Amino acid sequence: MASRSDPLTNRTLFTRLSQATARWAGKPQTFAVAVSAIVIWGLSGPFFGFNDTWQLVINTSTTIITFLMVFIIQNSQNRDTAAMQIKLDELLAKVEGARQELMDLEELDEEKIEGIRKEFEKRARAAREGRPLAEEKA
């Protein structure tokens, strides 16, 4: 039985809905249903005389679905990214010698992140060449 502090039972309705929708949308069966719907729509064209209403049905339905899925995907991406950042921060906090000032990089400006990225590129290049970082030329 789940306790009251169980994070899975304390999720908002939107979170539960977006997670369920994201899981459902990512299944091969969902893709097959979508392809089937388009094939059925295409095959119904001669019956409706390929008229404007026939075209409007697919255009409107796909636009609405796409519009809503953008928010579902972004919500899922935001949650996944936040969870991954917390896990990485935990590792940085526990690994001896790790630079804990890197724990909030996602909050820095692009310029600062780019400077740190270049620093790590220099370290990687020096390591691949088998020489200490001090020999690296700016």
Legacy VTK file of the C-alpha trace (Angstrom):
# vtk DataFile Version 3.0
C-alpha trace
ASCII
DATASET POLYDATA
POINTS 138 float
0.000 0.000 0.000
1.343 3.449 -0.957
2.071 5.903 1.817
0.835 9.491 1.774
4.360 10.680 0.990
4.639 8.382 -2.020
5.465 10.709 -4.957
3.492 8.532 -7.363
0.264 9.161 -5.465
0.854 12.908 -5.022
1.026 13.753 -8.722
-1.334 16.352 -10.149
-4.056 15.385 -12.579
-2.153 17.101 -15.395
1.028 15.177 -14.565
-0.795 11.848 -14.507
-2.624 12.692 -17.735
0.491 13.886 -19.544
2.516 10.851 -18.451
-0.223 8.465 -19.564
-0.618 10.300 -22.884
3.136 10.309 -23.493
3.321 6.558 -22.788
0.324 5.905 -25.034
1.602 8.147 -27.862
4.982 6.414 -27.910
3.641 2.929 -28.602
3.861 1.235 -32.003
0.143 0.457 -31.806
-0.639 4.170 -31.593
1.445 4.796 -34.688
-0.412 1.999 -36.470
-3.773 3.535 -35.495
-2.627 6.935 -36.813
-1.459 5.440 -40.117
-4.717 3.499 -40.390
-6.751 6.659 -39.814
-4.863 8.446 -42.576
-5.287 5.506 -44.957
-9.026 5.358 -44.211
-9.279 9.115 -44.700
-7.394 8.856 -48.002
-9.543 5.979 -49.232
-12.704 7.909 -48.334
-11.691 10.736 -50.669
-13.539 9.426 -53.754
-16.697 8.885 -51.673
-16.650 12.541 -50.571
-15.433 13.790 -53.948
-12.160 15.051 -52.475
-14.067 18.180 -51.417
-12.955 20.957 -49.080
-14.776 19.508 -46.076
-13.020 16.174 -46.583
-9.643 17.970 -46.558
-10.662 20.169 -43.632
-11.378 17.100 -41.464
-7.795 15.802 -41.638
-6.214 19.257 -41.506
-8.171 20.315 -38.442
-7.822 17.043 -36.551
-4.073 16.745 -37.133
-3.535 20.407 -36.216
-5.421 20.026 -32.932
-3.605 16.808 -32.042
-0.224 18.339 -32.899
-0.983 21.483 -30.892
-1.921 19.482 -27.791
0.968 17.033 -28.150
3.483 19.904 -28.102
2.448 20.657 -24.519
2.430 16.989 -23.502
5.889 16.421 -24.982
7.299 19.600 -23.422
5.896 18.665 -20.018
7.390 15.199 -20.282
10.744 16.631 -21.421
10.807 19.176 -18.585
10.085 16.484 -15.988
12.666 14.094 -17.413
15.318 16.816 -17.606
14.662 17.977 -14.040
14.860 14.395 -12.748
18.098 13.772 -14.633
19.616 17.005 -13.285
18.747 15.994 -9.717
20.316 12.573 -10.229
23.466 14.096 -11.698
23.630 16.623 -8.861
23.411 13.755 -6.372
26.330 12.033 -8.084
28.382 15.240 -8.082
27.618 15.714 -4.400
28.800 12.202 -3.522
31.843 11.751 -5.787
35.006 12.838 -4.053
36.874 15.483 -6.003
33.881 16.386 -8.166
33.409 20.103 -8.718
30.154 20.839 -6.948
29.919 24.269 -8.580
28.829 22.372 -11.700
25.615 21.258 -10.003
23.490 24.143 -11.305
24.888 24.607 -14.794
21.410 24.570 -16.307
20.776 27.892 -14.510
23.765 29.705 -16.072
23.760 31.958 -19.125
24.755 30.492 -22.492
28.101 32.337 -22.450
29.106 30.856 -19.097
28.030 27.363 -20.143
30.020 27.727 -23.375
33.123 28.763 -21.388
32.848 25.693 -19.159
32.219 23.463 -22.202
35.409 24.789 -23.839
37.316 24.076 -20.621
36.136 20.456 -20.736
37.022 20.217 -24.431
40.585 21.285 -23.531
40.708 18.664 -20.783
39.451 15.970 -23.153
41.916 16.953 -25.876
44.806 16.874 -23.372
43.697 13.475 -22.067
43.445 12.021 -25.596
46.919 13.301 -26.393
48.257 11.888 -23.125
49.585 15.142 -21.745
48.780 17.205 -18.673
46.256 20.019 -19.051
48.910 22.637 -18.234
50.537 22.000 -21.653
47.329 22.976 -23.479
47.671 26.220 -25.395
44.885 28.786 -25.154
LINES 1 139
138 0 1 2 3 4 5 6 7 8 9 10 11 12 13 14 15 16 17 18 19 20 21 22 23 24 25 26 27 28 29 30 31 32 33 34 35 36 37 38 39 40 41 42 43 44 45 46 47 48 49 50 51 52 53 54 55 56 57 58 59 60 61 62 63 64 65 66 67 68 69 70 71 72 73 74 75 76 77 78 79 80 81 82 83 84 85 86 87 88 89 90 91 92 93 94 95 96 97 98 99 100 101 102 103 104 105 106 107 108 109 110 111 112 113 114 115 116 117 118 119 120 121 122 123 124 125 126 127 128 129 130 131 132 133 134 135 136 137
